[in-house]
């Protein structure tokens, strides 16, 4: 059974797994070598359909390549998503916390952030960090971030 996030607006982290390292051309970023591991893509969805619509689009592999994540999605599997339905966009703050977690590495600059001044919106890990650790680092109230899994089928 597929579980989808709420249709409200919010901020999310899409968790992607890559089994084998692969070089991939990503739009105007060019050819990028992606190491095997777990990737966290931090995004926000404040348009029609909210987080459900955006994450649902990310689940599809066969689609028009519009965003950097669309390219990466062609070679990665989505394992889960974390979502918050706060009224304010937390995308940039979440990325700044995520990149400081133990084992985090910025794999490529400019990914997913062509509309802001962030270094990137993609973080690599050898394995996914626990939601509780991220939650603690954010300093948010318990339960304010929901884990959605399984997410794509």
N, C-alpha and C positions, 0 to 999 in steps of 0.2 A: 504494500500500500504506500502510495506517495503522500508525503506530508508537505504541505506548503505553508509558508509564513502568512501572517495576517495581511490584509489588503490596506492597512493603514500606512501612512508615510513613516519613514524611519531610516535608520542607519543599519548597515549589515556588514558582516564579514563572510565571504564565500570561501569555504575550505576546499582546495583542490589537491589531488594526489597525482604525482607523476612517477611511474615505475622505472622508466628508463630515460636517461638524459637525452635531450634532443635539441638540435639547433632549429630555430623557427624564425621565419620572417614575420615581424609584427609591425604592420603598417609602415609609417614613416620612421619608426624607431630602428628599422632594419633587421639584420640577422642577429638573433640573440641565442646564446647557449643556455638552456635551462637544465639544471642539475636535477637528478631524481630527488624526491622529497615531498614535502607538504608546503603548499603555497596558500597564503592568506591574502585575499583581495578585499580591500576595504572600500565600501561604496555607500551610496545613499540613494534613496528613492522617494522623492517628494512630488512626483507626478501622478497621473491617473493610475490607479491600481496599486500604488504604493510598493511595499517590499515584495508582496506576493507576485506582482506583475514583473518586477525587475529580476528577482531571483528565478522566477519561472522562465524568463527569457534566457538567463544564463544556463539553465538546465538543457536547453536545446543545443544540439551540436550543428545541425543543418540550418543555418540562418545567414543572412547578410552580415558581413563583417563590418561592424560599425564602431565598436570600441576595442581597445587593446585586449581586454579580457576575452572578447570573442575569438581572437586568434589563439590565445593560450587554452581556451576551453576545447579546442579541436584536438589537443593532445593530452589533456588532463581529465580525470573523473572528479565530479563534485561529490564530496563525502558528507558535507553538512553545511549549515549556515548558523551564524549567531546574529540575532536581530534585536534591536531596541526600537521602541515606538515613541521616543521622546519627540517633542515638537521642534526642537532645534537640531540642526544637522550636526552630528558628532564625528563625521568622517575624518576630518583632519586631526582631531584630538585622539581618536581611536588609533589612527596610523602611528602617531607619535608615541603612544603607549605600547602598541604592538611591536614596534621596531626595537624597543628597549627590553623586551622579554628575553629570558635566558635562551640562548641558541638561535636567536633571530639574526637574519642576514638580509641586507637589501640586495636583491639579485640584479636589478637593472633600474637605472634612474629614468624618470619620465613616464613610467608605466601607469596608465590610468589617471593621470593628473594633468592632462593638457588644459583643463579649465581652472587650475589653481596653482599655487606656488609651492606645493609640497614636493619633496624629493621624488616620491613615488607613492603608489597606493598598493604596492605588492611587497610582501615579506615572505622569505623562505625559512623553513624549519626542517630539521631532519625528522621530527615528529611533532604532531599538533600539541601545543601547550594546553593545560587544563583551563576550562572556562573560569573556574574559581580564581585562578591566579590573575587572569586578565581582569576579572570583576574587581578583585582586591586592588589592583594597580590603578584602575579607573576611580576607585573610591565611590562607587555607586551603591545604591541600596540593593539588598539581596533580591534576586528575582527580576531585576530590571532588564536583564538580557536573557533572551530565550534561545536555547539550542534547538535547532530543527534538524532532525535526522531520522530516517533517511530522507533525502530531499529530491533526488532525481531518479527516475526509473526509465 
